[in-house]
Amino acid sequence: MMNIKATIYFFAVPLFFCILLLSCESARYDDALSPEKALESFTIAAGFTIETFASEPYIIDPVDMVFDESGNIYLIEMGDYPYKPELGEGKGKIKLLKDVDGDGKIDSVVVFAEGIQDATSLLPWDGGVIVTSAPDILYLKDTDGDGIADEREVLFTGFFENNSEAQITSLRYGVDNWIYANNNGQIGAVKFNRLQDAPAVSVGGGDFRFRLDKNLFEAESGAGQFGLAVDDWGNRFFTQNTLHIQTAPIPRRYLHRHGYLPSYSSVSNIYAHDLRVYQISEPPYWRVARSTRRQQQYDEAGLDRTEHIEGHFTGASGGTLYAADLFPESFYGNVFTAEVACNLIHRDVIVPIDEGPFFSARRDSSELEREFLASKDTWFRPVNFSVGPDGALYIIDMYRQHIETPVSIPDDLKTEMDFLYGNQYGRVYKVYPEDKTPPALASPNLRDVPTAELVDLLTRNDQWWRIQAQRLIVERQDKSIIPALEEMVHQHSDPRTRLHALYSLEGLDALTGSIVEKALDDQDAQVRRHAIVLSERYPENVRLLATKVDDPASQTAFQATLSIGQFSDEVAVAVLAKVVQQHGGDDWFRKAVLSSEAGSSVALLEMLSKARFFDQSGNDKISFLTDFAYVIGARGKLNEIQSLVRVLTKANNEDSEKLQLAYLAGLAKGVGKATFSGDQKQQMITLLEAQKKTSADVEKAVDGVVSALSQDNG
């Protein structure tokens, strides 16, 4: 039996280390601030005010918050972060927030669901909520009105689950009736449990999208981490730690029409400035130590690389679109992104441009050397945002001493770090213009309004109202509103409303080729772009669709290029040949053409030859030929390779040798991906050997193709 002295020692030693740890934490860091004191640490853009909307003890560790169509406020708590809980022992909760006394602040909560593992985002659907909870996407619903979920369904399963900063998250309902989610490009074989016989979908290298009304699901282009802004026109802008705003101009369904492209990347950083942020808080000691070490390693290795200690994007999070009219008009369509490591909130103005990727994100002129909001409080951890039906911007603050994942910090620096320290805190702040009265919490009660009134809501300026109305129209499937929607598509003055009406008809299975045909000539370029997408369903519209590659709006012409590639007839080939002649030197247009069967066909090559495309000088021919030859080589069809060589030997201009080198370079890389019989290899070698007489450079290039053919690719 343990004696009293031993017992005292047994308990005293751990207590000593706990006191020591807390002492070190206090010595290394400032203490946590109360919500009232935290407000004093903020600097915010002129003309705005910020106030506490919710805080501990009502909420802790918040990471997402949404308003449903009835005005219910759902908030996710991620109490396990940054650790992975044991199965069934998750601390994650979803709470319904209540303002009982009507003062605009949360003073009561109901636990809607608990014990949820790695829940990170949620979206209202069919009276409940869809929740990302890696490796699953769940559906939770309260069916008896007590505020507690009593229905739980695993919709999808199979997502990556080993890093809480890079898992399925950021659910958004798009104007096209698809629900989008970030997957950070993580591998996964995703099953849809409502379709047990459907094959799993591989999501590696992309993001994810699905439709519950149509039982559809698929991988999507992108590499979003935590944060997804979807604008009025369905353009997605996603967040990644260091590249805080990116987009993916080519949807995955086009990129993977065949498996032979030299590159499947469709992600572009659109930020027009350097990655500096204007931080007013002090960096923690461990970051100073880690960055100093890394810089020394880079210098010793002779690398031209700078490790920034502070003032640069390293922990971007929660990119969210502001699309309401409470803020000044210039803020409509802006994207707000948090920087959790630097304790600030950054704002980007999204500007359309005439070339791919068709958007540029830029600082507003009033914030060239400052941020929309910054804090001196190093505990301020803005991870996400929500825009409510009131038009206010809600900032979700996890409020922790440490927000980083332990795997990114050296072991010796972690000895004095408690990554759960402060997990009894959590705040949500409300931001609104200071010249406006504090907006009251809206109670839309849209679930109870007649469907005809939902149609009227498609005319609202605030995106929240329009999206909720469209979603409810799709959920209800009330066909009586079809005439009103058809009239709205053709006659309403607001192009956003026309687009919502168009997709509301689509969601009701009431779309027709004639409706889409009229929309192809809409006065607004974005409506035309979506009509082009929808025209893929109506072959009778293909000739009108073909004319849209000449649309004056570059993004719309680009979509026409993608969409015409869904067809394989002579019209498609001719149109894509025309696009090559106009845009062959543009990386995005070139990939759009080559991603299709028609755009990578020998027929297209021959049509270009007849148009004497290769008899003209220009680097656009070089770029196109290299990529085209790669596709031909990777596809591995001898007759296509023979046609390629035959056509290109006819070209006769001062760049003839450059053209030879271009297609031989692409061919060498392409054939290395294909499998050929011995006889096929010999025929190709004989064909190519005849090219050597041109020059020593061509001879070397031919040898490169022959060497690639000699590899065993079977």
N, C-alpha and C positions, 0 to 999 in steps of 0.2 A: 504493500500500500504506500502511495506517495505521502511523505511527511509534510508537515505544514510549511517548513522552510523551502522544500522543493516546489511545493505548490505555488508559493509566493513568487519564486524565481520563474516558474513556468509561465505565469501570467504577466509578470513584470517585464520580461524581455520583449515579447511582442508589443506590449504597451509602449515600451521605450522606443522601439523602431517606428511605431505609429506616430508618436509625438515628434520624433526626429524627422519623419517624412513630412508631416504637416508644417514643421518649423522650416524645412527646406523650401516647401511650396510657398510659404508666406514670405520667405526671404527673397525668393526668385521672382515672385509675381505680385502685382497689386491685388488687393482683395476684390471680391465680387461687389457690385454696386446694387443698391435697391433700384427698382424700376424708375422711381422718381429721380434718383441721382444719375442713373444711366442716361436719362433724357438730357441732362445738363451737359453730357459729354459729346453730344452730337453737334455737328455743323451741317446745315441743310441749305439747299439752293434757295435763293431769294424768292419770296412770295409763297413759301410753303411752311406748313406747320406739321409737327409730329406729336402724337400722343399715344399713351399706352392703351391698347385695346383688350389685351388679356395677359395674365402673368401667373407665376406660381402663387399660391398652391393649386390653382385651378388647372394649369397646364405645366408640363415639364417636357423637355427634349422634343419640341415640335419640329417637324420637317415638311409638312404640307398642310394646306387648309383650303377647302372649297365651299362654295355656297351652292346648294341645290335649287331646283326650280321653285321650291316652297319657301326658300329663305333659310332653311336649316344649314347650320354651319358645322361641317365635319373637320376635325383636326387629327392628324396622325402624330403620335408620340413614338420616338424610336429610342427607347430606353436602353437597348443593348449596345448601341453604337459606342465604340467601333468594333465590338467583339461579335463573334458568331455564337448565338445561344444554342444550347442543346435542343434537339427536336422536341417540340411540345412545351418548352420552357421559356419561350420568348416573352420579353417584357413589353413588346409593342402593344399600343392601345390606339383605338379610334374613339374620340370623344365627340359628343354633341355639345356645342357651346351654347350657353343661354345668358341672355341679359334680362334678368328677372325684374330689376327695379327701373329699367328703361332709361338708364343714364348713358347708354352707348358703350358700356364696358361689360365684359364678361364677369358674372358673379355666381355662376352655377354651371355644373357640367353633368352629363349622363354618359357613362361608359357604354358606348355603342357596341364595341367588341374589344377583347383583350387576348393576351397570349399569342399575338400575331408575330410571326418571325420576319424580320427585315422588311416590314411595310415601309414604303417610301413615297407613294403617291396614290391618289384616289380620284375617281371621276363619277359623277351622278349618272345613273342609268336605271330606267324602269322601276323607279320607286326605291332603289337601293343605291349601292355604290360598288364600282369596280375598284379593286385594290391590287397594286403590285406588291408581291410578297415572295421574293425569289426563294425557291425556283418556280413559283406559281404566280398566276394572276387569278384573283378570287372575285367572287360576287357575293356581297353580304346585303341582307335586307331584313328590316323589321316588319313583320306581317301582322302584329297584334297591337301596334301603336304605343308600346311602352318605351320606345326609344332605344331598345336593345335588339341587336341583330339576332334573329332566331332561324334565319335561313343562311346557309353557307354552301357555296358551290365552288369547286376548283374548275375554273374555265380552261386554263392553259397550264401546262407544266413542262419542265425541261429546260428552263433558263439557267444560265450561269449563276452560282450562288456563293462564290468564295471571296468576294471583296465587296463590302457594303457600299463602297464609293463607285462601283462600276457594275451595277446590276440593273435589271429591268426596272424602269421608272418613268416618271414624267408623262403621265397619261394626258392626252389632249384630244378633244373631239374636233375633227376638221370639217370645213364647209362641204367636203365631198362625201360626208357620212362615214368616213373611216375614222377609227380611233387609233391614234399614233402613240408610240412609246419609244423612249430611248433604250438602247441595249448596249451601247458603248462598243459595238463590234464583237462582243463576247460570243464564244462558241456555245451551241446548244441545239438540241434536237427537240423541237417544241411540238407537243401533241395538244389537240383540241378535244377535250373530253366530251363535248356534245356530238362529235363526229368520230366515234371510236374506230371506224374503218379508214379514216383519212390518214395518209402517211404523215410522219413527222416532218416538219419544216426545219431545215438548217438555217440558223440565223447568224452564224459566224460571219464576221466582217460587216455587219449591218445593224440596223435598228429593226423595228417590228411594227406592224399595223394589222388591224382586224375589224370585222363588222359582225356584230351579234345579230343584226336584223337579217343578214344574208348567210350567216355561218361561213364567213370567209376569213382567212388569215394567211399572212405571208411575211417574209423578210422585206425590209425596206432599206434603201440607201441611207447612209448616215453613220455617225459615230458619236452620237450624243451621250454625254455622261449624266449630269444632273441639271436639268433645266431645258425647257423646250418652249419656244415662242412660235405660235402659228398665227400668221397675219390673216386679214380679211379674205385674202385670195388663196389661202392654203399653202403659202410658202413657209417652210420650216427653217427656223434659226435655232441651232442647238448649242449648248454650253459644253466646254471641256476645260479641265483645270487651267491650262496655260494659254490655250487659244479660245478665248471666252465666247466668240460668236462665229459660227461656221454655218454653211448651208450645203445642200446636196442637189445640184441642178438636174441630175438625171436619175429618175426613179429606178429602183432595182429591176422592176419588171421589164424595162427596156435594156438595161445593161446585160442581162442574162438571157437574151433571146437565143444566143448561141454561146458556146463555151470557148471562143477562140480569140477574144480581144487581148491585146498586149497588156492592158491595164483595166481593172474594174473600179478604180478609184473614182468616186464622185463626190468627194468632200473638199470644200474650199474654205479657207480662212478669208473672211471678207472685211476684216478690220483695216481701216485706212491709216491708222496711226501706229506708233510703236507700242509695245506692251507695257509701258509705264503706267502706274496708277499713283494718285496723289494721296498717299497715306499720311495720317497725322498721329497714329499710334506708334509706340516703340516696339521693335521686333523682340521676341523672346530670346533669352540667352542661348537656348539650344539651337535656334536657327542661325544665330551669329556664328556659333561654333561649327555647326555642320557646313554652312556655306563657306567658311574660311578653309576648312579641310578640303572641300571639293575643289575650290579654286586652286589650292596648292597642288592637288593631284593633276588638274588640267594643265597648270603651268609646267609641272615637271614632265608631263607627257608631250609638251609642245603643242597643245591644242589651243586653237584660237576660239576660246569659249569663256563666257563670263557667267559666274554664278551670283545671282542677285540676292542680297540679304533681305531687302525690303523694296517696296515701291514698284513691284512688277506683278503681273498676273501669275499666281501660282495655285490659287484655290478658288477659281471662278465657279459660281454655283447659281442655279435657279433662274436662268434667263427667262424672262416673262414679258409678254407683249402688253403694253398699255393701249387699250382701244376703247376709251370712254370719253365723255364730254365734261366731266367734272374739272379736269385739269385744263389749262389753256390749250387752244387748238393745235399749237405747235408740238404738243406732246403726244398727239394721237399717232399711233403706229411706232412709237419709240419702244426700245427693248431695255429693260432694267436687268442688270446682272449683279449679283452679290460677289464680293471678294472676301471670303471668310477668314483668310490668313492675314489680310491687311485691314480688316474691320471697316469696310466701306461698301458703298453701293454706287455702281457705275451706270451711266445712261448712254445709249447709242441711238442716233438718228439713222434710220435705214433709208438709203438713197438708191433709187433704180439707176442702173447704168446700161449702156448700149451693147455691152459684150459680156460673155460668160465670165463669172457666174451670175451676172445680171443684177447684183446688189452690192452696195458698199456700206459698211457700218462706220459712222463717224461721230466724233464728239460734237456736241452742240457748241456754237461759238462762245456761249457763256460759261462753258466748262472745259476750256482748253487746258487750263492748269489747275483744275480742282475737280472734285467729284460731286455728284448730286447730293450725296450724304456721306459723311465720314465721322468716325468716333475715335476719341482718345482711349476709350475703354477697351482693353485687349480681350475682355470676355465677350464682347459683342460679336456674335457669330451669325450674321444674316445668311441663311441657307436657301431661302425660297421666298416667293411672293404669291399674293393672290389679288386679283382685281374683283371687287364685289359688285353686286347689282347697284350699289350706291355710287359707283365710280371711284371710290377711294382705293389707294394702293396700300395693301397690307403687307408688312414686312415680317417674316417669320424668323425669329432669332432663337437659335438653339441654346445660346448663352452658356458657354462652357469655358473652362480654363484652357483646355486643349481640344482642337477640332481635327487635328491631323490623324491619319491612320498610323498605328505603331510601326508598321512594316517599313515606313519611309524614314525612320529615325534610327541612328546607330545605337546599339545596345547600351554602351556606356553612358550615353546622354539620356536614355530612358529610365535609368535607375532612380531618378528623383522626380519622375513624371507619373501621375495617376490619371490615366486617360478617362476615368469616369468622374473625376473630381468636378463637382458643380452640376451633376446630373439631377439635382433637385430643383434646378431653375429652368425657366423658359418664358419667352415673351412673344407677343405679337403686337406690332405697332401699326397705327393707322396714320397715313400721310394724305393731306388734302391741302388745297390752296388756302392761305391764311385770310383771304378776303371772302371766303365762303363760310357759312355757318357749318359746324360739324355735321356731316351728313348722317341722317338717322339710318339705322339698320333697316333695310328694305324687307318687306314680307310679300314677295311677289305672288305667292299662292297660284302659280301657273298650272299646277296639277289639276286645279278645280275649274279653270276657265274653259269656255267653249273653244273648240278647235278653230272656229272662224276668227276668234280674237288672237289666237296664236299667229295666224296669217298676218294680221295687222302689226304684230310685234316684229315681224321681219323688216319693218321700215325703221326701227329704232336706230339711233346713232351708236349706242353702246353695243359692242360685240357680245357681251355676256347675254343680253336679252335676246339677240338674234339667234345665237347658237342654242340657247335653251329652247326657244320656240321651235326651231327646226328639228332639234332632237325629239321633242315631244310629238311633233307632227309625224315623224318617222315611227316613233313608238306606237302611236294610236292607230295608224293606218286608216284614217277617216277619209274615204274617197270623195265625200261631199264637197271638199274644198278645192278639188282639182280645177274647176273653171276659174276660180279666183286666182289660183296660182298661175294658170296659163296667161291670164290677163296681166298679171304682175310681171311675168317674164318679158312680155313684149312692150309694156307701156310705162312701167314705173321709172321715174327719173333718176333714182339712185342705183348705180351699177351693182353695189353690194346687195341691195334688195333683189335685183333681177337674178343675181347669182344664187342667193338663198332659195328663191322660188324655183329656179332650175333644178337644184339638187333636192329640194323638197319633193318635186315631181318624180325625180329619179328614185327617191326613197319610197315613194308610193307606187312604184312600178307603172307610172303614168307618163313617162317620157316617150316621145315619138321622134322618128327621123325628121319630120317636118319642123317640130319645135327646135330641135338642135340645129337644123339647117338655117333657120332664121337667126339663131343665136350666133352662128358663125359670122354673121355680118353686123353684130352688135357694135355700137359706137365705142364701147370701152374695150381696150386691148385685153384686159384680164378676163372679162366675160368671154371674149372670143377664144382665148387660150383654153378655157375650160370646155367650151363647145367643141373645140378641136379634140380634146381628150374623149369626150362623149361620142364624137363622130366615129371613133374606132368601132363602135357597135353597129354602125349603119353603113354598109358598103355602098349603098346608093348615094351617099354623100361624098364618095372618094374624090370625084373630080373637083368639087368645090373645095374640099379639104386641101387638095393639091395646090390650089392657088394661094393658100395661106403661108407657104414658105416665103412669099414676098411681102408678108405683113410688115408694115412700117415699125412695129414694136418688136425689138430683137427677141425678147423672151417668148413672144407669141409665135414668131417665125421658127424659133428653136423647137417649141412644142410641136409645131406642124411637121418639122423634120423627124422628130421622134415618132409621131403618130402615123405618118405616111409609111414609115418602116414596118408597121404592123401588116401592111399589104405586100404582096409579092408579084403583082402583075406588071405589065409594061409601063403603066402610068407611074407606079411607084419608082421603078428603076429610072425613068426619065426625070422625075422630079428630084430624086436624090443625086443624079448626075449633075443637075443644075445647081444644087446646093453645094456640091464639091467645087464646082467652078467658081461659085461666089464666096465660099467660106472655107475652102480646103486648108487654109493655113491656120484656122482657128481650132485650138485643141478641143473645145467643147462641141462645136458643130461636127468636127471630124469624127469624134467618138459617137455622136448621135447617129451619123450615117452608118459607120462601120458596125454598130451594134446590131443592125438588122440584117436579115438574110439578103434582101434586095440590095442593100447598100454595101455588101461585101461580096457581090456576085461577079462572075466573069461578064455577064451581060452589062453591068454598070461600067466595067473596065472598057469594054468594046465601045460602048456609047461615048465614053470620054475620048477614046481614041478617034472616033469618027468626028467628034467636035474639035479635033486637033488640040485638045487640052495639053497633051504631052509635047507638042511642038512649040510650046511657049515657055519662056524662061520664068523662073520664080521659085522661091523657097517653099511656097505652098504645095507645089508638086512633090518636092522632096519629102516633106512631112507626111503627106497623104500616102505616097507610094510605100514608104517604110512600114507604116501601120497596115496598109492594105495587104502587102506581101506577107506580113506576119500572119494575118488571118488566113490567107490562102495556104501558107505553109503549115500552120497548126491544124487546119481542117484536114489536111492529108489526102487530098484527092489529086491523083496524078494528072488528070485531064485539065484541072484548073491551073495547076502549076505550069503545064505546057502552054496553056493559053496566055498566062501572065508573061512568060518569056517571049512568046511570039509577038504579042502586042507591043511590048516595050522595045523590042529590037527594031520596030518600025519607026520609033520616034527619031526625028532628025532635026536637032538644033544644037546650039552651042553648049547646052546643058545635058546632052545625051549621056555622057559618061557619068555625070552626077546622078542621073535617073537610074542608070544601071547599078551604081553603087548603093543607091537608096533601096531599090527593091531587093538586091542581093543581101543587104544587111538585115532587112526585115525577114526575108526568106530563111536566112541562117538561123535566126532566133525562133521562127515559127516551126520549121521542120523538126527542130529539136524536141517539140512537144507532141509530134505525131508518130505513128507507127506505119512502116512501109515494108512490103515484101522485098526480098533480094532483087527480084526482077525490076520492081518499080524503082528501087534505088539506082540500079544500073542505068535505066532509061533516063532518069533525071541527071545523073552524072554526065552521061553522054551529051545530053542537051546543053548542060551548063558549060562543059569543057569548051564548047564552040565559042563561048563568050570571051575566053581568055585573051584572044588576040588583040583586044581593044587596047589594053594598057597593063602595066605592072600592078596598078591599084585594083583594076578589075580582076586580074588573075588572083590576087590575094583574097579578094572578096569571094570569088568562086570557090577557092580552096576552103574558105570558112563555111560555105554551105555544104560542100562535100564532107568536111569534117563532122558537121552536125548530123548529116545523113548516116555517117559511119557509126554513130552511137546507137546502142541497143535501147530503143524506147519501148519495147514491148513489155 
